[in-house]
Amino acid sequence: MTPTSLNHGASAARPPAAGTFRFAAHTARIPALAGVGFKHTHLDAILADPDPVGFVEVHAENYMGDGGFPHRALERVRQDFPLSLHGVCMSIGGPQPLSEDHLARFKALVDRYEPALVSEHLAWSTHDEVFMNDLLPLPYTEETLNHVCSHIDRMQDVIGRQMLLENPSTYVVFENSTLNETDFIREIVRRTGCGLLLDVNNVFVSATNHGFSPMSYLMDYPMEHVGEIHLAGHAVQEDDEGEPLLIDSHDAPVADSVWDLYSIVIRQSGPIPTLVEWDSDLPDWPILRAEAAAADRILDEAAHSFLMGKSHAVGA
Amino acid sequence: MQSAPEKSDLNAAGFRAAILDPVREKPATVEGPRGKQAVKRFNVYRNNVTVSLINALADIFPAVMRITGETLFRDMAREFVRAHPPVSPLLFLYGHDFPAFIEHFEHARRMPYLADVARVERAWLTAYHAADLEPLDPQALAKIAPEDLEGAMFKPHPATGLIRSPYAAFDIFDANRNRETIGRIDVTRPQDVLVTRPGMDVTVTGLPQGHGAFFASLIAGDCLGDAAEAGARASSAFDINEAIGGMFATGAFLSVTTEQT
């Protein structure tokens, strides 16, 4: 289940490791434990916690400044934890070529911090130079498939390793879409060799918003390529017809229905590194830590049954 | 070679145009599932984009927001976001045009000092993310021959910012960022503000009389002798030794060269 590094022959170009990381570079397997999104307000608490989380994840763009406290904090936390580097602004789902400047900044972070996982979104955020600071949806067509695949090829070439692609949460559909999302994603994996980041909350949000079954989505999803799972809280609004419209808000605990879905995924596929995201209205550390512990309990159960010889039941 | 734009390009262009324009209709290709409407649905994206960018400005300019109150700040920020959306995915680079926008924002006219407070806050964030470089060591001056000192030129540290204000920009910034209760401030007192980052912590310094002209001259690349003259012209109280002390105490400079080298 763990993505292996693509062999692009780029290893010679990597700078010498600082030698201060307790967990080795990305060639090592990341443990299938629960991690948390790293926020600076939690730095001291994370480091002092007697029951450390399995890994931490950061939004790459927050560390694209030249220096200062953000890099100091990330260096410190990286000394003690495996890292997942999660890009939010690459705009892989847009029609225009990726920004070479942004790619270079991303590669510099990969080289400097040696993350165990690298991921980005099936979404776009930049068009005609304007950055919209949101994960915007795209129609699923042969044309957009070509764009996305060439963008992922480019990104994997630049960083010299495999990336994971995250499924989106969406609020609208496009009349010109000709493929469903799972077929679109499966074809991307086939063409680019990228891995997948399965966001279970996003599946639940999109399924509710568009009226399909989250289970049938997961049955169609190429689970054998998943290298990481995301869990997060969502908010509830109403759509134009007064029915529930879920918003991927990352500002609350994971919903019970999402925990249920996650349990099913893990029971079927075995333990997978799982991240609890919480990006606004940040809780105190013990609350976030408890969310990760809840994921760990589900992962532990699955690890035990896997020792007894179960194997993947959901797959391509 | 000129070719017709692809469908996906039109889709993205339509999305982008409608997202930042509240009176424009959603793109025609956007719909709800199974024949549902998509007005509220598209507005989720509008709201995400607009609110997240307003929040980004609120994070960069907390003192400005404390002065204006949240309602006026968000009104001002919403107009700014729609007129000047970010052109980089790095939001810590956003808002360099916001102080100039504030200057011309009608409802902020009775607070003419507001733009300069915003300039200090923008400089603060630039300093926060600047490269980790050691400021110039005071010993560097001792190595320069006395006759070369006047011609010495200094390269500013990447964190360094100078805001020269006809208002009490430092006092207003300091009170609104760092104090729970704000006493009386004579806002008409001109103040020059130096922003630096000698270590990990951003330092904001209200400069003594004449030092603003001195630092501005050095940052512009003038030699020490010319900068000292500029300081003396600006204030009869200007003291060159005190000013040189300030150069090193604040860590505003990175390196020094003399005309001979």
Interface residues (C-beta under 8 A of the other chain):
Chain A: E61 M64 G65 D66 G67 G68 F69 P70 H71 R72 V88 C89 S91 G94 P95 Q96 S99 H102 W124 S125 T126 H127 D128 E129 V130 F131 M132 N133 D134 L136 L138 P139 T141 E143 T144 H147 Y171 V172 V173 F174 E175 N176 N209 H210 G211 Q237 E238 D239 D240 E241 L245 I247
Chain B: E6 K7 S8 D9 N11 A12 A13 F15 R16 I19 L20 K26 A28 T29 V30 E31 G32 P33 R34 K36 Q37 A38 V39 K40 R41 F42 V44 Y45 N48 V49 S52 L53 A56 P85 P86 V87 S88 P89 L90 L91 F92 A127 Y128 H129 A130 A131 D132 L133 P158 R197 M200
